[in-house]
Amino acid sequence: MLVRSLLLTAFSVILAFGQTAPQLLSIISGTTRYGETAVSPDGRYVAWTVTLRNPDNTASRNSEVFLLDLSQPGAAPHKISESRTPSAKHGIAWSPDSSQFAFLSDAADTGQLELYIAAPGRAPRRVTGLTGFLDAPAWSPDGTKIAILFTENAPRAAGPLEPASRDSGVVEEHIYEQRLTLVDPHSGKTNPITPADTYVYEFDWAPDSDRLAYTAAKGNGDNNWWVAQLYSVSAASGQVRALFKPQLQIADPRWSPDGKRIAFIGGIMSDEGSTGGDIYVVSATGAGALAHDVTPERRSSPSWIRWLPSGKILFTEAANGGTAIAELDPGTEMAETLWAGDESLNAGDGVVSTSSDGRTIASIRSSWTRAPEVWAGPVGQWAQRTHANDALKPLWGRTGNVHWSSDDFNVQGWLMYPLNYDPAKKYPLVVSVHGGPAASKKPAWPGLYDMTALSSQGYFVLFPNPRGSFGSGEAFTRSNVKDFGQGDLRDILLGVDTVLKTFPIDPDRLGITGWSYGGYMTMWAITQTHRFHAAVAGAGIANWQSYYGENLIDQWMIPYFGSTVYNNPQVYARSSPINFIRNVKTPTLILVGDSDAECPAPQSYEYWHALKTLGIKTELVVYPAEGHAIRKPEHVRDLLERTIGWFNDNLAGKTGDR
């Protein structure tokens, strides 16, 4: 019952993890991580970034760019270097003629990204000399300009996952606007073209290079993505035209090849960058301001789209707990699945990267059995292009796709077996609830703070995708509106019942954990049931009423609760764990970053304070200078060590012995 300071030693890790700890940590921390990949428009080249490692083998903030000529069988990747010193790089963007590509790097000034241009066989050259945050470079179709997102004099990287700035003195809301800015690739001259009072999130060039479509909102950029609208702007004059005001969230706007329509993904999305919904098409003139849903009632969640020259739309989707790639005819609304797999795909800002004709794609593929590598080639016939992780083998058990019925829904989840599973033994089970709630748990090679590690310690791990998750259609994702902690908890508990009937799991050794929305569900679950005998709540929410005034992204809450807390406090109170706190009997570890803007630390303090006052075994760990995403390697490792130790200590002794 104390707030713990941080001290991680190799000895403490071994005590928590047992004999498999050194190998497990070596596999996870020693995995080569790829940041993004990009195919050239003609399909000849693929470029990617590789995260560099610090002397202690932890991941660094720096990376390298590699280039591979796909037209040369057996060719080796070539490293593109703009500096002799390590630097942070991302944002690879090919020119339309495939002769060169742009990327962002802070080689000239640590922490200050600038735009560089490189070409096969030529050294990169620096193009800009700006002060602020740069992101998302994209060439105009005619190759004469590069558009970027630029936040002048920004004190930090954009996004609510980053540590919030500390207030002092008179508290004011400082608004730094991210503007759509055009860059001359030859002179480096820049020209901001969107209004100075508007924050731009995503954009796409029109085929004629005269206009750009973009999503934007006025005011604080971290907070207003949830109310962003669709606009177009003239590249020459800066004249803005409002195209569409959605009821919910929009993402990934893409212009059709004929320049007459714009497609985007629309739906209820709880986090910027976590995309899922239906695909909509709207007129590029804004006439009528109506958007047409071209994937109505689809039992999946499209997450990334690109128009093809044929007028069809290539898209990726979360489906049945995994990932699929499909092609859609927006006229007939007929879609054909081209590939599906129980794995995760990532290409940086998108899910895959594609050539202009859609015939060649590239992505970073990973699963629970396959460490991440870059793959490129035709859809379904892609080939592995990197091999840095070939020698790595999982140090966790196999995983099965499980389904169960809950109310009117077919709910999906993943059940990971204990390492060295013996069906004659009884095992503990930990439920790991993903964040969001609009997200999904997919198979992926684990990072350091990943409950996959529990398998190596002799646990079953259930990863449910309850209502509110992506992957089962927009109606399923919207089904927890005004219902947090109700139907979603029923889904989770019925999932536990399902696996208890089939697998040798000890019902007296059940645990639950999660981060963000998963942290909330952990805090909530143990106020509603005594089935769980240990809990670890990361960045949770104890009290929706106080949370509304504490967090810095309150706009996300209105679509889910239907109103502000000031107009309808009852709907917030109904789902607040603190109002049911006297029911808790479960030993609970609470973890949070001290500068978390999404799920502020006071929420964790409030829950911890109540538990210790009521005499419940609890511990609170606060990580200094960390936001919602814990990034410092020593803190990430500490999270894992403490989590495993807490479950080992509170789930009836050694695993597999009952």
N, C-alpha and C positions, 0 to 999 in steps of 0.2 A: 504494500500500500504506500508506495512512494514514487516520486518522479525520478526516473533513473537517468544518470549521466551516461555518456557513451564511452565504452572501453572494449575493444575487440582484440582478443589474443588468439593465437593459433590453438592454444590449449583449451580455451573456452569453447571454440568451435568444435573441437574433437569431442569434448564432453557432451555437447548438445547433439551431435550428429552420430557419434559412434565410429566404428572402424571404417565405414564407407565415406566419411567426410572428406578426407584429402582427395580421393579420386573424384568425388562428385564436384567439389569446388574447382578442381583442376579442369574437368570437362567443361563446366559451364563458363568459368572465367576465361578459359583458354580458347573458347570458340571465336573464330574470326567472324566479325560482324560487318555486313555490307549495308551501307546507308541507303543507296538508291541505284537505279539502273535506267538507261535511256537508249533506245534504238534510234538510229538515224532514219530520216524519212524514206530514203531509198532502200532501207533494210540491210545495207552493207555492213554497217558498224554497230557495235554496242559498247557503251561506256558505263562505268560504274564507280562507286566510291567504296573504299575499304577503311574502316576505323582503325587507327593506329593504337598501339598499346604503350602504356607507361613502363618504366623500368621494373615496377613491381607486378607487371602483367595485368594490371587493371586497364579497362578501356579509357582512352584519352578523349579529349575534345577534338583532336586533329584527325585528318583522313588524307588519303591519296586517291587520285583519279586514275583509272586504268581504261585503256582503249583496245578493242579487239576487232580485227577485220574478219567478218564472218564469211567473206568470199574466198578466203585463203584457208583451205583445210589444213589443220595442224598448226596454224599460226599461233604464236604466243602473245599474250596481252602485253601492251606497252604502257609503261607508267608515264603520265603527263605531269610534269613538275614545273610550277611557276616560281619556286623558291627553293633554296637549299635548306631552309629551316621548316620544321613541321608547321602546318596551318590547318585551319578548319575549312572544309570545302563542301559545298552542296549546290543544288539547283542546276543540274546539267540540262542544257536546252540546245538542241540542234538547229542549225540554220536550215531553211527550206530546201536548199540545194545540196544538203548533206556534206558541204565542203568544210564546215567548221562548227564549233559548238561553244556556247557561253557557259560559264559557271561562276559561282560566288566563292570568294576566298578572303581570308584575313591575313594573307602572307605579308602584306605591307605594313599592317598595324594590328597587333593582336586584339581581337574583339571587334574590330571594325571591318565588316565585310565590304568588298568591292567587286565590281564586275570584271571578269577576265574573258578573253576569247582565245581559244586554242584550235588547232587544225592538225590532222594527221601529218606527222613529219615536221611540224613547226612548233616552236616554243610558245607558250601562252604569253599574251600581252595584256597589261592592265588597261582598262577602258575608263573607269570612273575614279573620282576622288571625292567621295561624299562623306558626310558625317550623319550617322543615324543607322537605322536598320533596313537592310535590303532583303528582298525575298522574291521567289517565283519568276525568274527571267523567262521570257517567251519571245521568239522572233516573229515579226510580221510576215504574212505569207509571201510578200514581195521581197523580203530580205533586207529592207532598207532601214528598219528600226528594231529595237529590242524594248519590250515593255517590262517593267519591273514594278513591284510594290515597294514603296519607299516611305519610311517614317522618319522624317527629319528630326535629328537631335534626340532620338528615342533613348531613354536611359537603360533599357534592357530589351531582350528579345520579346517579340509580341506573343501574347497568349496567356490565358489564365492558369496554365500549368506551371508557369514560372513563379519564383518567389515574389510575393508582393512587396512593394516598397514600404518601408516603415514610416508611419506618420509621426510628426512632431509639430508643436506649435498649432497655429490655426489650420485645421484640416480643410483642404480644398481638393476638388477632383481635377487633377491635371490630365488633360486630354491631348494625346499625341495622335494625329490623324495619319493613317496609312493611305497614301495617295497612289493612284495609277500614274506612273511616270514613264515617259518615252526617252530612250537613250539612242543617240547616234552612234553606231558601232565603230565609226571611223574617228570622229573627233571626241567622243565621250560627252558631248553636250547633252544636258538633260532638260526635259520639259514636262512638268506635272500638268496633267490634263483633267483630273477630276477635282471637284470643289474642295476648298480648304477645310470645310466643316464636315466632311464625309469620310468615313473609314471604309476602305475597300478590302474585301476578303478574298474573292476569286475573280478571275476574268478569262476571256477568250477573244482572240482576234476574229473579225469577220473575214470571209474569203477574199474580199477585195482590198483588205488592209486599210480601209477608210474608217472603220469603226471598231469598237470593242464592246463586248457585253461584259457586265460585271455585277456582282452582288455587293451591297453596301448598306450602311446605316449611319445616321448621324450620332454623334456623341462618343462615349467611351467604347473603344474597339473591343476590349476584353468582354464587355457586358452585353453588347448589342447585336452580336451575330444572330441571336435567336429572333430578331425582328428585321433582319436584312431583307431588302427588296431587290428586284432585278432591274437594271438600267442598261442603256447603251450610251456611248459617248463618241463624238467625232474626234478622230486622231488629229485633225487639222485645226479645228476651231475650239474644241473642248465643249461643244454644245451637248447637253445631257438630255436624254429622253427617258422618262419613266416607262417601263415596259410591263411590270407585273408586281402586284403586292400580294404575297402568299398569306394564307391563313396560318401556316406553320412554318417550318424551316426549309430553306433551299440550299443546294450545294451543287458544285461541278457544272456550271453553265457551259454549253457547247453549241457553237453556231453550225447550222446545216451547210452542206457543200454549195447549195444554191443561194445562200445568204438570206433566205426568206423566213427561216424558223430558228428558234433557239430551244434546245432541250436542256433539262436540268433534273436533278433528283429532288423530290419534295416529300416531306413527311414529318413526323415528330422525331426530333433528334435532340438528345440531351447534352451533347458535347460537340463543339466545333472540331472538325477533323474526324469524328466518328460518324460516317455517312451511311445512311440506309433509308429506303422509302420506296416510292414508285417513280417511274420515269414520266415526265411531263414534257409537252411540246407547246410553245407559245409563239405567236407571230413576232417577227423581229421588228415590226413597226409599232407594236404595242396596241394595234387596233383591236378594240373590244376588250382588251386586258383579260382574256380568258385563256386558261391553260388546260390542255387536254391530257388526261391520264391515259397513256398508251400501254400500261401494264396493270390494268385493274384486276384486283383480287389475285395477283400473283403470289404464290406461297413461298416467297423468298424475299430477300431485301437487296435490290440493286444498289451498288456502292460506288460505281465508277462507270463513265460513259464516254464514247467517242463516236462521232459520225464517220461513216465510210463513204468513199466516192460513189458507191452505188445508191446512197440515200438511206441505207440501213444503219442501225446503231449497234455497235459492239459494246457489250457491257459485262461487268463482273458483278457477282452477287454472293451474299451469304445465304447458304442453302443447306438444310439438314446438318447443321453444325460445321460444315466445311465451306469450300469456295467453289464457284462455278464460273465459267465464261460462256456467254451466249450471244446470239445475234438476233436483233429485233427488226421487223418490218413495221415502222410506225403507222403505215397506212392500214394494214390488215390487223395489227396488234398481235401478230403471230411471232413467237420466239422459238429459236432452235438452240438447244444446249450443245456447245462445241466441245466442252471439257468440264469435268467435275472431279474434285479430289478432296480427301480428308486431310487438308493441309492449309497453310496460310501463304498468301502472296503479298509482296510488297515491292513497290518500285520507287519509293520516296514519298512524294506528295500524292501519288496515285497507287493503284493496285498492280497494274501492269503498264508497260510502255509499248507502243506499237508503231510500226512504220505507217506511212501515209495511206497505203492501200490495205492495211490491216492484216497482211499475210505473215508478217514477222512480228513476234511479240517478245518481250523480255520481262523477267520478274525475278525477285529473290524468293525462292521456294524453300519452305521448311515445314516439318511436321514433328511429331513426337519421336519418330524413328529416323528422320533425315535432318542433319544439321544444315543451316542456311548456305545456299550456293546460288550463283547467278545462272539462270537458264535462258536460252534464247533460241528462236526458230519458229516454224509454223505452229499454230495453235494445235495442241495435242501431239505434235511431233517435235517439240522443242528438245534441245540437247543441253546437257550440263556444260557450262563454259568456264567455271572456276572449280578448284579442287582443294582449297585450303583446309576444309574440314572433313575430308574423306576418311581420315583415320579415326574420327570420333564415333564412339558407340554409346547408346543410351545406358545410363546407370539408374534406370527406373523401369517399372513394369509395363506390360502391354496395356492397351487402352481399347475399350469397346464403346460403340455408339448405342446408347440406350434410349428408349422411348416409353412414355407412360401417359395415361389419360388423367386430365384434371379439368373438372367442369366440362366445357365443350371443346377443350383444346387437346391436341396431341403435342405433348411437351417433349423436348429432346435434351439430352445431356451426354456427357462423356464420363465413363467410369474407368479410372486408372487403377490397375491391380498393384499390389505390393511387389517389390522386387523379390525374386526367388519365391514366388507364390506357391504355397502348399495348401491344397483344398482341405486337408485334414485339420488345419489350424483355424482358430478364430482370430480375426483381425479388427483393429479399430478403423473407423471411417471418419474422415474430415470432409465436410462440405465446403467448397471454395466458390463463393459467389462473385461473379464479375462486376465491374463497375458499370457506370452508365446512368440509368438503366438501359438506354438504347445502345446496346453493344452486343457482342456475343463471344463466347469462348470457343475458339477454334484450335485445332491441333497446331502446335508450333514448338520449335526447339526452345527450351526454356532459357530465360535470363536468370540472373542471380536470385531476385525475389520472385519466386514462382513456386506454387504449391506442388508442382511436379516433384520437388525435392522430398516431399513427405513419403512418396512411394519408396524411395530408397531407404527410408527408415522403417518400413514395414507397415505402412498404412494403405488402405483403400482411399482414393480421393474421388469424390463426385463433383464434377463441374457442370452444374445445371444451367440451362438457358431458359429461365422461366418467362412468363408473359412480361412484356416490356422489352424483350430482347429482339435483336435482328435475327432473320433467318427463316421466319415462318409467315411472312406477309405483314402488310401494314396494319391490318386489323389486330393481329396478335401484338404488334409493337405498341399500339395505342391502348391496349386493354387494361393497363394499370393506371390510366388517367383517373384522378380523384380516388385512387384505390391503393396507394402505396402501402405495402406491408400486409395486404389482405390476400388477394388472389395469388400474388407472386410467392408469398410464404406458403400458401396451400400447395402450389406447384412444387416447391422445394421439398416440403415434408412428404408429399406423395412420391416424389422421386426417391427419397430415403426409404420409404416403405417398399418400393419396387425392388431396390437392390438388396434390402434385407431379406426378402423372400427367396432370393436366388443365390446369394453369395454368403460365405461364412464370415459374417460381420457381427461383432458383439454389440448388441443394442445398448449396452451400458458403457460403451466407449465411443461415443459420438462427439465430434467437435464441429465447429463452424468458424469460418473466417472470410474476410473479403476486404477490399479497399474501395474507398469512395462510396458509391451506392452499395457495393458489397459490404463496406464497413457499416453503413446504415442498417442493412439487412441483418448483419450480425448483432448489432445493438438491439434491433427490434425483435429478432427471433427469440432471444433469451428472455424477453419480457412476456412472450406469448406461450412458451413451452419450456418444460424442464428436461426435454429429451437430450439436449446437448450438455456435456459435462466439462467442456472447455471451449473458450471462445477467444479469438484474436481479432479485434476491430481496428482496421487501419483507416485513418482519415474519415471517420464516421460522422453521422449526424444524429445528435441526441434529441434535439428539440427544434422542429421545423419552424415554430413561431419565433424563437430567438435567432435561429439561423437566417431567417429572411432579412434581418437587419444587420447581420454580421458579415455575410459573404459579399463578394464584389461582383457576382454574376447573377443577380436576382431575376433577370429577365427569363432565364430558363425555366423558372418555377411556374409562371403563369399558365403556359399551355398544359402543364401537368395537374395543377391544382384548380385551374379555372378562374382564378381571381388572385388579387394580392392578399396578403395575410391581414391587411387592415380592413378589407371588405368582407372577408369570410374566414375569420380565425378558426372556426370550428373544423373546417376540412383539413387544416394544418395540424390541429390538436389531435385529431382522430388517429393520425399516423405517427405521432411523436413518441419515441421510446421513453422519454423522461416521465410521461404521464402514467406509465405502467411500471415504473422502475422498482416498486416494492415487490414485484413478482420474481425478480432475478435471484437465482441461487447459483449461477454458473461462474466459476473462476474466469476472469476476463482480463486479457492483456490489451492495452490501448496504445496505438502508435500514431504519430502525426508530425508533420513538418511545422516549424514555428511560424512560417510565413506563407501558409497555405491560404490562397484567395478563394478557392472553390469550396473547401470544407474547413473553415477556420479552426485553429487550435482550441478556442474557447468551447467548441462543441465537445471535444474530447475531455477537456477539463470538467465540464458540467457532468458528463456521464461518470467519469472517474470519481469525482467528488461525491456523487450520490452513492456509488457502490461502496466506497470506503466508509461513508457515514453509516450505511446499513450493515457493515461488517462483512461484506462480500470480498473474497480474495481478489485483489486487482493490482495492476501496476500500469503506470503511464510513462511512456517514453516519448520525449519531444526532441526532434532532430533539428539542430540549429541551421539557420540560413537555407532551409529547404522549403520548396513550395509544395503543390499538390503532387507533383511527380518527384519522388526522391531520386536524386541523381548522383550524389557523391558515392563512389564505390565503397568506401568504408561504412557509410550509412546503409547502403543496400545490403551489404553482407551482414551487418548487425541486425537488420530487420529479419533476415532469414534465420540467423542463429537464435534469436530470441523467440521467434515463432515456433520453430521446431522444439526448442527447449520447453516452451510453455505447454505444448501438447504432450510431450513426453512426461512432464511432471504431473499433469492433471488427468491423463487418461489411463489411470490404473497401472502404472509401472511399465515394464518392458513390453514392447509390441510382440504380438504373435504367441504369447505365453498362456492364453486362456482358452 
